[in-house]
């Protein structure tokens, strides 16, 4: 049953119309600009500590009002030259720790040369139930942005196209060229 739903999504069936309003934000001292759903706000440090009980926590998290739909960001202090291999290693690490994780599209979004962005999506389990996740890596000068999106699995058909729009909107700050 779940696999049929997943295949329907991958084949662009049953995807809801995406008319979510986005607003431009900056992250990491204007190193990154991106569009974010207008109803999302940055989580307070206290809320982050409650939601993410294990260290290391994401450096920045934007969430909807319920706190159940999140965009999280970490700026890795290294430039990863082979994002495809690094993304593969992340997927394999997740698979080893959580063998019941179901991976979907390893090329959720890719750029022309597969060098400056890598994405993949998957379903995992949490205390709150099945969760839809998207992880992505984007090169910025001398660093790498590691982003994550998660939402309850039952609403992922609505959020999947929005996440793609958000990721595709990411650009480097004025001191850098566009991604």
PyMOL commands that set and color helices and strands:
alter all, ss='L'
color gray80, all
select helices_A, chain A and resi 2-10+45-51+83-97+153-168
alter helices_A, ss='H'
color red, helices_A
select strands_A, chain A and resi 22-27+32-37+41-42+60-63+70-76+102-103+117-126+129-140+143-152+171-172
alter strands_A, ss='S'
color yellow, strands_A
deselect
rebuild
show_as cartoon
